[in-house]
Amino acid sequence: MQAKAIIIREPRRIECDVLPLADPTPADLVVDIAYSGISTGTERLFWSGEMPDFPGMGYPLVPGYESAGRVVDATGENRARIGEFVFVPGAACFGAVRGLFGATANRLVVPAARVLPVAEHLGERAVLLALAATAYHASAGAAQPDLIIGHGVVGRLLARIAVLAGGSPTVWETNPARHAGAQGYTVCSPAEDERKNYRHIYDASGDSAIMDQLVQRLAPGGEIVLAGFYPDPLSFAFPPAFMREARLRVAAQWQPADLAAVERLIASGALSLDGLITHRAAASDAPDAYRTAFSDAACLKMILDWRLCA
């Protein structure tokens, strides 16, 4: 089998090309992908060449951990899954071409255990499950944020989950074009906010230089949660953090239990994924689509539509 895949050949060189696929085993599903999302965090760093040392890093690579499509083939007990509409968080089925995280292709061979059935009516919104699970993982079992940094997709999902838990967070966003779309919370620029006693600040900006600004807004004993991905070393002045007895927590990659939890919230109607996808393109137009996703502040989430590729 073969697949059309997005390949980052080297920094700033991206194309849609055909790759051979690994033969499926009895533990695998073959999934025809309809939609893939472009990550403005990790994929931007792969594309620009700025990704820090990362397990498996190297070029060429197939990126992506946000794809949705339909199971078209399987063997043994997995044959019962043929026809399911599913979310796929990644794949490693391209032989010598690295899969980081390998889900941005029109066909994938994936271990059945990694593939999550989702409601058909979600359509393209199903690609957002990874970011919803990222936001859920950051606060699962912990205090919800009262300040969130960044009103991108992860910031919006952090805020929506906090509202579900009874909170009413403030969200900082420096770009006025991203101030719209709040649902039960307040969005403002940092300069408009004078508060300096936030107990739980969640940063989804990925800004490596933001720590001192956040420490200054903490209440004594307050916590900063790093929920973004940071290409450069983070540092902060110690005396202000010492005076506040600041706490720091890093939110790592979501786990399968987080994905299952947000899928239940979405299926019940409690958590909405509406209003988060702003741009769409045929996968064959990937070079332009990636540039737009990384440079246009109005682009919250770019979707590659594989159905538009002949």
Secondary structure as a PSIPRED ss2 file (coil, helix, strand):
# PSIPRED VFORMAT (PSIPRED V4.0)

   1 M C   1.000  0.000  0.000
   2 Q E   0.000  0.000  1.000
   3 A E   0.000  0.000  1.000
   4 K E   0.000  0.000  1.000
   5 A E   0.000  0.000  1.000
   6 I E   0.000  0.000  1.000
   7 I E   0.000  0.000  1.000
   8 I E   0.000  0.000  1.000
   9 R E   0.000  0.000  1.000
  10 E E   0.000  0.000  1.000
  11 P C   1.000  0.000  0.000
  12 R C   1.000  0.000  0.000
  13 R E   0.000  0.000  1.000
  14 I E   0.000  0.000  1.000
  15 E E   0.000  0.000  1.000
  16 C E   0.000  0.000  1.000
  17 D E   0.000  0.000  1.000
  18 V E   0.000  0.000  1.000
  19 L E   0.000  0.000  1.000
  20 P E   0.000  0.000  1.000
  21 L C   1.000  0.000  0.000
  22 A C   1.000  0.000  0.000
  23 D C   1.000  0.000  0.000
  24 P C   1.000  0.000  0.000
  25 T C   1.000  0.000  0.000
  26 P C   1.000  0.000  0.000
  27 A C   1.000  0.000  0.000
  28 D E   0.000  0.000  1.000
  29 L E   0.000  0.000  1.000
  30 V E   0.000  0.000  1.000
  31 V E   0.000  0.000  1.000
  32 D E   0.000  0.000  1.000
  33 I E   0.000  0.000  1.000
  34 A E   0.000  0.000  1.000
  35 Y E   0.000  0.000  1.000
  36 S E   0.000  0.000  1.000
  37 G E   0.000  0.000  1.000
  38 I C   1.000  0.000  0.000
  39 S C   1.000  0.000  0.000
  40 T C   1.000  0.000  0.000
  41 G C   1.000  0.000  0.000
  42 T H   0.000  1.000  0.000
  43 E H   0.000  1.000  0.000
  44 R H   0.000  1.000  0.000
  45 L H   0.000  1.000  0.000
  46 F H   0.000  1.000  0.000
  47 W H   0.000  1.000  0.000
  48 S H   0.000  1.000  0.000
  49 G C   1.000  0.000  0.000
  50 E C   1.000  0.000  0.000
  51 M C   1.000  0.000  0.000
  52 P C   1.000  0.000  0.000
  53 D C   1.000  0.000  0.000
  54 F C   1.000  0.000  0.000
  55 P C   1.000  0.000  0.000
  56 G C   1.000  0.000  0.000
  57 M C   1.000  0.000  0.000
  58 G C   1.000  0.000  0.000
  59 Y C   1.000  0.000  0.000
  60 P C   1.000  0.000  0.000
  61 L E   0.000  0.000  1.000
  62 V E   0.000  0.000  1.000
  63 P C   1.000  0.000  0.000
  64 G C   1.000  0.000  0.000
  65 Y C   1.000  0.000  0.000
  66 E C   1.000  0.000  0.000
  67 S E   0.000  0.000  1.000
  68 A E   0.000  0.000  1.000
  69 G E   0.000  0.000  1.000
  70 R E   0.000  0.000  1.000
  71 V E   0.000  0.000  1.000
  72 V E   0.000  0.000  1.000
  73 D E   0.000  0.000  1.000
  74 A E   0.000  0.000  1.000
  75 T C   1.000  0.000  0.000
  76 G H   0.000  1.000  0.000
  77 E H   0.000  1.000  0.000
  78 N H   0.000  1.000  0.000
  79 R H   0.000  1.000  0.000
  80 A H   0.000  1.000  0.000
  81 R H   0.000  1.000  0.000
  82 I C   1.000  0.000  0.000
  83 G C   1.000  0.000  0.000
  84 E C   1.000  0.000  0.000
  85 F E   0.000  0.000  1.000
  86 V E   0.000  0.000  1.000
  87 F E   0.000  0.000  1.000
  88 V E   0.000  0.000  1.000
  89 P C   1.000  0.000  0.000
  90 G C   1.000  0.000  0.000
  91 A C   1.000  0.000  0.000
  92 A C   1.000  0.000  0.000
  93 C C   1.000  0.000  0.000
  94 F C   1.000  0.000  0.000
  95 G C   1.000  0.000  0.000
  96 A C   1.000  0.000  0.000
  97 V C   1.000  0.000  0.000
  98 R E   0.000  0.000  1.000
  99 G E   0.000  0.000  1.000
 100 L C   1.000  0.000  0.000
 101 F C   1.000  0.000  0.000
 102 G C   1.000  0.000  0.000
 103 A C   1.000  0.000  0.000
 104 T C   1.000  0.000  0.000
 105 A E   0.000  0.000  1.000
 106 N C   1.000  0.000  0.000
 107 R E   0.000  0.000  1.000
 108 L E   0.000  0.000  1.000
 109 V E   0.000  0.000  1.000
 110 V E   0.000  0.000  1.000
 111 P E   0.000  0.000  1.000
 112 A H   0.000  1.000  0.000
 113 A H   0.000  1.000  0.000
 114 R H   0.000  1.000  0.000
 115 V C   1.000  0.000  0.000
 116 L E   0.000  0.000  1.000
 117 P E   0.000  0.000  1.000
 118 V C   1.000  0.000  0.000
 119 A C   1.000  0.000  0.000
 120 E H   0.000  1.000  0.000
 121 H H   0.000  1.000  0.000
 122 L H   0.000  1.000  0.000
 123 G H   0.000  1.000  0.000
 124 E H   0.000  1.000  0.000
 125 R H   0.000  1.000  0.000
 126 A H   0.000  1.000  0.000
 127 V H   0.000  1.000  0.000
 128 L H   0.000  1.000  0.000
 129 L H   0.000  1.000  0.000
 130 A H   0.000  1.000  0.000
 131 L H   0.000  1.000  0.000
 132 A H   0.000  1.000  0.000
 133 A H   0.000  1.000  0.000
 134 T H   0.000  1.000  0.000
 135 A H   0.000  1.000  0.000
 136 Y H   0.000  1.000  0.000
 137 H H   0.000  1.000  0.000
 138 A H   0.000  1.000  0.000
 139 S H   0.000  1.000  0.000
 140 A C   1.000  0.000  0.000
 141 G C   1.000  0.000  0.000
 142 A C   1.000  0.000  0.000
 143 A C   1.000  0.000  0.000
 144 Q C   1.000  0.000  0.000
 145 P C   1.000  0.000  0.000
 146 D C   1.000  0.000  0.000
 147 L E   0.000  0.000  1.000
 148 I E   0.000  0.000  1.000
 149 I E   0.000  0.000  1.000
 150 G C   1.000  0.000  0.000
 151 H C   1.000  0.000  0.000
 152 G C   1.000  0.000  0.000
 153 V H   0.000  1.000  0.000
 154 V H   0.000  1.000  0.000
 155 G H   0.000  1.000  0.000
 156 R H   0.000  1.000  0.000
 157 L H   0.000  1.000  0.000
 158 L H   0.000  1.000  0.000
 159 A H   0.000  1.000  0.000
 160 R H   0.000  1.000  0.000
 161 I H   0.000  1.000  0.000
 162 A H   0.000  1.000  0.000
 163 V H   0.000  1.000  0.000
 164 L H   0.000  1.000  0.000
 165 A C   1.000  0.000  0.000
 166 G C   1.000  0.000  0.000
 167 G C   1.000  0.000  0.000
 168 S C   1.000  0.000  0.000
 169 P C   1.000  0.000  0.000
 170 T E   0.000  0.000  1.000
 171 V E   0.000  0.000  1.000
 172 W E   0.000  0.000  1.000
 173 E C   1.000  0.000  0.000
 174 T C   1.000  0.000  0.000
 175 N C   1.000  0.000  0.000
 176 P H   0.000  1.000  0.000
 177 A H   0.000  1.000  0.000
 178 R H   0.000  1.000  0.000
 179 H C   1.000  0.000  0.000
 180 A C   1.000  0.000  0.000
 181 G C   1.000  0.000  0.000
 182 A C   1.000  0.000  0.000
 183 Q C   1.000  0.000  0.000
 184 G C   1.000  0.000  0.000
 185 Y C   1.000  0.000  0.000
 186 T E   0.000  0.000  1.000
 187 V E   0.000  0.000  1.000
 188 C E   0.000  0.000  1.000
 189 S C   1.000  0.000  0.000
 190 P H   0.000  1.000  0.000
 191 A H   0.000  1.000  0.000
 192 E H   0.000  1.000  0.000
 193 D C   1.000  0.000  0.000
 194 E C   1.000  0.000  0.000
 195 R C   1.000  0.000  0.000
 196 K C   1.000  0.000  0.000
 197 N C   1.000  0.000  0.000
 198 Y E   0.000  0.000  1.000
 199 R E   0.000  0.000  1.000
 200 H E   0.000  0.000  1.000
 201 I E   0.000  0.000  1.000
 202 Y E   0.000  0.000  1.000
 203 D E   0.000  0.000  1.000
 204 A C   1.000  0.000  0.000
 205 S C   1.000  0.000  0.000
 206 G C   1.000  0.000  0.000
 207 D C   1.000  0.000  0.000
 208 S C   1.000  0.000  0.000
 209 A C   1.000  0.000  0.000
 210 I C   1.000  0.000  0.000
 211 M H   0.000  1.000  0.000
 212 D H   0.000  1.000  0.000
 213 Q H   0.000  1.000  0.000
 214 L H   0.000  1.000  0.000
 215 V H   0.000  1.000  0.000
 216 Q C   1.000  0.000  0.000
 217 R C   1.000  0.000  0.000
 218 L E   0.000  0.000  1.000
 219 A E   0.000  0.000  1.000
 220 P E   0.000  0.000  1.000
 221 G E   0.000  0.000  1.000
 222 G E   0.000  0.000  1.000
 223 E E   0.000  0.000  1.000
 224 I E   0.000  0.000  1.000
 225 V E   0.000  0.000  1.000
 226 L E   0.000  0.000  1.000
 227 A C   1.000  0.000  0.000
 228 G C   1.000  0.000  0.000
 229 F C   1.000  0.000  0.000
 230 Y C   1.000  0.000  0.000
 231 P C   1.000  0.000  0.000
 232 D C   1.000  0.000  0.000
 233 P C   1.000  0.000  0.000
 234 L C   1.000  0.000  0.000
 235 S C   1.000  0.000  0.000
 236 F C   1.000  0.000  0.000
 237 A C   1.000  0.000  0.000
 238 F H   0.000  1.000  0.000
 239 P H   0.000  1.000  0.000
 240 P H   0.000  1.000  0.000
 241 A H   0.000  1.000  0.000
 242 F H   0.000  1.000  0.000
 243 M H   0.000  1.000  0.000
 244 R H   0.000  1.000  0.000
 245 E C   1.000  0.000  0.000
 246 A C   1.000  0.000  0.000
 247 R E   0.000  0.000  1.000
 248 L E   0.000  0.000  1.000
 249 R E   0.000  0.000  1.000
 250 V E   0.000  0.000  1.000
 251 A C   1.000  0.000  0.000
 252 A C   1.000  0.000  0.000
 253 Q C   1.000  0.000  0.000
 254 W C   1.000  0.000  0.000
 255 Q C   1.000  0.000  0.000
 256 P H   0.000  1.000  0.000
 257 A H   0.000  1.000  0.000
 258 D H   0.000  1.000  0.000
 259 L H   0.000  1.000  0.000
 260 A H   0.000  1.000  0.000
 261 A H   0.000  1.000  0.000
 262 V H   0.000  1.000  0.000
 263 E H   0.000  1.000  0.000
 264 R H   0.000  1.000  0.000
 265 L H   0.000  1.000  0.000
 266 I H   0.000  1.000  0.000
 267 A H   0.000  1.000  0.000
 268 S H   0.000  1.000  0.000
 269 G C   1.000  0.000  0.000
 270 A C   1.000  0.000  0.000
 271 L C   1.000  0.000  0.000
 272 S C   1.000  0.000  0.000
 273 L C   1.000  0.000  0.000
 274 D C   1.000  0.000  0.000
 275 G C   1.000  0.000  0.000
 276 L C   1.000  0.000  0.000
 277 I C   1.000  0.000  0.000
 278 T C   1.000  0.000  0.000
 279 H E   0.000  0.000  1.000
 280 R E   0.000  0.000  1.000
 281 A E   0.000  0.000  1.000
 282 A E   0.000  0.000  1.000
 283 A H   0.000  1.000  0.000
 284 S H   0.000  1.000  0.000
 285 D H   0.000  1.000  0.000
 286 A H   0.000  1.000  0.000
 287 P H   0.000  1.000  0.000
 288 D H   0.000  1.000  0.000
 289 A H   0.000  1.000  0.000
 290 Y H   0.000  1.000  0.000
 291 R H   0.000  1.000  0.000
 292 T H   0.000  1.000  0.000
 293 A H   0.000  1.000  0.000
 294 F H   0.000  1.000  0.000
 295 S H   0.000  1.000  0.000
 296 D C   1.000  0.000  0.000
 297 A C   1.000  0.000  0.000
 298 A C   1.000  0.000  0.000
 299 C C   1.000  0.000  0.000
 300 L C   1.000  0.000  0.000
 301 K C   1.000  0.000  0.000
 302 M E   0.000  0.000  1.000
 303 I E   0.000  0.000  1.000
 304 L E   0.000  0.000  1.000
 305 D E   0.000  0.000  1.000
 306 W H   0.000  1.000  0.000
 307 R H   0.000  1.000  0.000
 308 L H   0.000  1.000  0.000
 309 C C   1.000  0.000  0.000
 310 A C   1.000  0.000  0.000
